[in-house]
Amino acid sequence: MTDTATVAATTDAPAPRYSWYALAVLTTVYALNFLDRTLIYILFTPIKKEMHFSDLQLALLGTTSFVIFYTLLGIPFGRLADRKSRKNIIASGLAIWSLFSGLTGFCDSFWTLFFCRVMVGVGEATLGPAALSLLSDYFPVRVRATVQSVYSSGIAVGGGLAFFLGGWIGQAFGWRWAFYLLGFPGLVLAVLVFLLREQPRGGMEVASAAQSSGDWKLLLRSKPLRYLLIGYALLGLASNNLGIWVPTFFVRVHELSILTIGAAAGVISVLVGIPAMVYGGYLSDRLRRAFRGGRMALTACAALVSIPLWIGLLFVDNLALLVTLNIVLYGVSILWVGPATADVHEISGPHLRGLAIGIFFSAVNIVAYGIGSPLIGKLSDVLGVATNAGQMRYSLLVCPAACAISALLLWLGSRARAAEAGAGAN
């Protein structure tokens, strides 16, 4: 595979105002996406208390139920995003996941909760491939990682609101009301998405002949893409479980209330997550101009730095130091999404973007949600966390181990990207 060829001359002009409006709408949708996805994590403790679930069952509800169809449908929806109206795909998915997120509050058994979480995953599978593809046609290539990092800051906003509002509502009114009040409003936002303008594909760039063919087999031939997929899947395992299991870790090991954790996590997500994601995208674009593998070199360093931060978070008992470590680790753990999706788009080209992003998100979510989270839950059960909460430190060591392997793979991917550029120049 080769990069998108020559950027069209018109892409040197500033992006029109409407592009920024579309970015604002889609970022809001992504924030709601992540809110509905992560809301259940801050509510693990009251749900477990009422329903008498094991940690493995909580992991199955929090991640496996969601990821089953999110993963299975991510690739078909990605292919659909390469062919059909992307704004209509997003709006339909938003309506589905908002409806079932709200309905979660009415559930009274493991399997009804499981079904609602499955349907949230079905709806949310539509968003990533379609939204990121649409944004690549709203903005020029030179700011692609920056724009996609602004969009990806919805992770920080949505996660922050899920923890802050979910913790407050769950503490004050019960966990069911958190789903009622935070799930159903997405139905209104779906109308705004239906009204967005669809953009011509590839209007911001000139693709090579190979990319223009839309031959999906080209994706399989890309060595950098293979490193990218596995490397970010492992990094995603660590960064996602920072939000999935660490709040419960603080409740059990450090005996903090969900209200306290929710408020702290909400503030950290917004004040740290947004600038970390946006600056990470901006810096990766600058490094990309210096050499083709610059984006993955940056995220490889972030994965490497995360290892000692994780170990400190798990084994330090001083509360002030814990908060400091959590802040730094969160910032480092969240900056990779924009650079990753920008590289996926460059490697795949405009006619395979949706499919490539679908494959990317499927790989990340299989490893992070389908494997990582249940593995940590099962290890916690085996280690006897129910009777000795401190044992949870050891089940969470899965995360720094994943960061170590990720750092190596992303560095190799960076070198492969640089070598690809050198071969293209010869």
N, C-alpha and C positions, 0 to 999 in steps of 0.2 A: 504494500500500500504506500501511497505517497500523499503528501499534504495537499490541501486545496491549492490550486495553482496560483494564478495571479489575481490579486484582489482588484476588483473593478475600480476604476479611477474615481467614480462617484462616491465610493465609500470613504474617501478622505474628508468629505463634507460632514458637518455635525449631524447627528441623528435627529429626525424631526420630533417635534413635541409629542406627537401621538405615540411614538415609540416608547417614550418615557411613561406616558399614561398606561400603555399596555403592560410595561414592566411593573408598574405599581399594582395593577389589577392582578397580574399573575403571581407577583410576590405575595400579595394578600391571600390568594388561593393556596399557595404553598404553605403559608403560615397556618392556615386553617387545616390543611392536609396534615401537617405535623402535629398540630394541637389534637386533632381527633385520633391520630395514631398513638400518641404518647400519653394521653390523658389517663389511661388505665394504670400506668406505672405508679403514679403518685397515690393511686387509690388501692394498690395491692393490699395494704394492711387492713383497711376496713372491709374489703371484699373477702379476704381470707378469714377474718373474724366472723363475718356473717355466714359465709358459705362453707367454712371448714375445709378449704382447699390445701393441698400440699404445694410446695414450691414448684415442683414440676408442673402441676396443673396451672399455677399462675403463669409460668413461662409459656405453656401451651396456649393460654388465653391471650397473653400479652404479645406474643410473637408468632408462634407456629400457626395459629388460626388465621392471623392476618397475612402471613407470608405465603400460605398455600396458593391462593388464587392470584395474589399480587405478583408472585413469581411466574405461575403458569400463564397468566394473561399478559404479563409485561411485554413479552416478545411479540405475540400477535397484535397487541395494541400499538406497539412500536411500528410494526409493519403497516398497520392501518394508518398511523400518523404520517407515513410517507406517501399515502395515496388519497386520503380523505380530508375533510375540513377539520383542522386541529382544534379550533375554538369550540366546535360543536362536540367533539370527543371529550374535551376538558369539562364543558358545562354539564354534559350528561353524567360523567363520572362524579363530579362534585355533588350533584343532586342525590346520587345513589349513596355515596359514603356519608353525607350529612344526615340523610334519613336514618340509616342504620346505626350511626353513632348515637343519635338521639334515642332510638328505640332500645339501645343497650340498657338504659335505665329501667326498663320494664322487665328485664330478664330475672328469672327466679331459679335457674339451674345452670350447671356447667355447660350443657349442650346448647341452651338458648343463648348464653353469652358467647359461646364458641361460634354459633351461626352468625350472630350480628357482627362479630369481629371478622369473620370470613367475608361478609358483604362489604365491610369497610375496606378490606383489601381489594376486593373486586373493583370498587369505585376508584380507589386511589391509584390502581395500576394504570389508569388512563392518563394521569397527569404528567409524569416526568418526560416520557418521549415526546408528547405533543407540545408541551409548554417550552421545553428547551429547543426543540426544532423551530418553533414559531419565533422565539427570541433571536435565534441565529439569522432569521430573515428580517428582523426589525432593526438589527444593529450590525455595523461593520466588523470584520474579522479582527481588526487591531484591538478592539476592546472586548472581545468575546468572553475571556475568563472573568474580566471585571464585571460585566453585565450578568453573567451566569452566577457570579458570587453574590451580587446584589439580590438576584432571585433566590439563591440558596440561603440567604440570610433569613428567609422564611422559616428555616429550621430553628434558628435561634429564637425568633419571635414566637413561633407556634409552640416550641418546647417550653419557653419561658412562661407563656400564658397558661399552658396546660398545668405546669407545676404551681404557678402562683394562684390562678383562679381555681384550679382543681383542688389544690390543697385547702384553700379558704372555704370553698363551697362544700367540699367533702367533710371538713371539720365542723362547719356551722349547720349544714342542712342534711348531710348524708351523701354517700357516694352516688346515689341514683340521680340526685338533682344536678350533679356536675355534668352528667351526660345529657340531661334534658336541656339545660341552659346553654351548653357549649356546642352541642351537636346540631340541633335543628336550624340555627341561624344561617348555616351554609346554603340552605335552599334559596335564600334571597340573593346571595352573591352569584349563584349560578345564572341568574338573569343577566347580570352585567357581562359575564363571560360570553353568553350567547350573542351579545351586541358588539363584541370586538370585531375588528376588521381582519380578515384572513390575508396573509401576505404571500406574494409569489415565491416559490421555492428557489433558492440559490440566487436571489436578486442581489445579494451583497458580495458575491464572489463569482469567479469563473472556474468551474470544475474541470479536472482533467477528463480525457475521453473515457478512461477506465472507470472513474467515479460516476460519470454521467450514465453509464450503462445500468447502474443500480443492481449489479450482480453481487448477491450476498456472499458468494464464495470468496470474494476479495477480503472480507473481514477475517476469514480463517487463516489467511496467508500472512497476516501482520504479526510479526514477532513482538513489537512494542505493545500492541493491543493485548496480547496474551499476558505479558508481564503486568500490564495495567490492570486487567480484570482481576487477577489473583491477588495482586498487591493491595488494591483498594478494597477487595472483599475482606481481607484480613484486617486492614486498618478500620474498615467499617464495623467489624466485629467488636473491636475495642471501643471505638467512639460511640457506637449505639448502646452498648451495654453500660457505658458511663451514665446514660439516662435511664436505662431499664432497671438495673440492679443496684446501682450505687445509692439512690435514695432509700431503698429498703435496707441497705447496708448501714446507712447512718441511723435509721430508726432502730435497728436491732443492736448494733455494736456500740453506738454512741448515745442511744436512748433519746434521740431528738424527736419532736412531734412532727407529723406530716405538715402541719401549718407552718412551722419554722422552716422545714426543709423546702416546702413549696415556695415560700416567700424568698428565701435565699437563692434557690435555683432560678426563680423567675427573674430576679434582678441580675444575676450573673449571666443568664442566657441573653438578655437584651443588651446590657452594658458591655459585656465582653464578647459575646457571640457575633453580634452584628459587625463591629469594627474588625474583629479577627477575620471574618469571612470576606468582607469587602477588601481589606488590605491584602489578604492572602491572594485574592484574585488579581488585584492590581500588581502586586509584586511578581506573581507568576507570569503575567503578561510581559513585564519588563525582562524577566529572565528568559522568556520564550524568544524575545527579540535578540537576546545575546547568543543563545544557542537553542536548537530545537528541543532538546531534552530538558530545558530549564524548569518547566512546570513539575515534572516528576522528580527532578533533583530537589526542588523545594519541599515537596511532600515527603520524600524519603527522609530528609532531615527532620521534619516534624514527627514522623513515626519514631525515629531514633531518640529524639528528645523525650517522647512520651514514656519511654520505658522506666527511667528512674522516677518520673513523676507519679506513675501508677504505683510503683512499689512503695514510695513514700506515703501516698494516699491510703494504702491498705494497712500500713504498719505503724504509722505515727498516731499518737494519742492526743497530742496537744491541739486543742480546738482551733486556735488562731492559725497555727501552721497548716492544719488540715484545710481550712478555708482558702489559704493562700495557694496551696498545692492544687486544690480543686479549680480555682480560678485560672491558673496558668495551664493546667492540663486541659480544661475545657476549651480555652482559646486555641491551643495547639491542635487539639483533636478535631476541631470543626472547620479548619481553614481549607481542607483538601477538596471539598465537593465541587466548587467552581472550577479550579484547575483541572480536576479529573474529567468533568463533562466537556470542558473546552477541548481537551486533547482527544476525547472520544469523537467529537464532531470533526476535528481536523483530520484525524486518521480515516474516518469513514466517508467524508464528503456529503454534499447536500442531499443526495438521493438515497442514502443509507443511514441518515442520522437517527431517524426514529427507531429503526431496527437495532442499531448499535447501542443507543441509549437504553432500549428495552433489555438487551443482553446485559449491559453494564449493571443496571439496577437489579436485574434478576440475580446476577452473580453475587452482588453485595448483600442482597437481602436473604438469599439462601444461606450464606455463610454467617451473617450477623444475626438474623432472626431465626432461621430454620435450624441452624446448628449451634451457634454460640450461646444464645440465651437459654435454650433447653439444657445444653451441656452444663452451664453454670448452675441452673436450678437442680439438675440431677446430682451434681457434685455436692451441692449444699445439703441435699437430703441424705446422701451417703455419708457425709462427714458429720452428720448429726447437728446441723445448725439449729434445729428446733429446741435442743436442750443445751447447746453451747454455741451462742451466737458468734463468738470470736472465730469459729472455724470458717466463717464465710470469707475471711481474708484469703484463705487458700483456694477456695473455688474460683475467686475472682482473679487469681494469678494467670488464668487463661488469657486475660486481656494484654498484659505486658508481653507475654510470649508471642501473641499474634502480632504485636507491634514490631517485635524484633525481626520476624520473618518478612513482614510487610516492607520494612525499611530496606532490606536486601533486594527484594523483588522490584521495588520502585526504582532503586538506584540502577539495577540492571536494565530496567525499562528506559530510564533516562539515557543510558549509554547506547541502547539500541536505537533510540530516536536520533541521537547525534550521529551514529554510524550511518543510519538511513539517509540523513541529510548529506553526509560526505559522499556516499555512493551516488546520490542523485546529482551531485556537482561534477562527478567525473565523467 
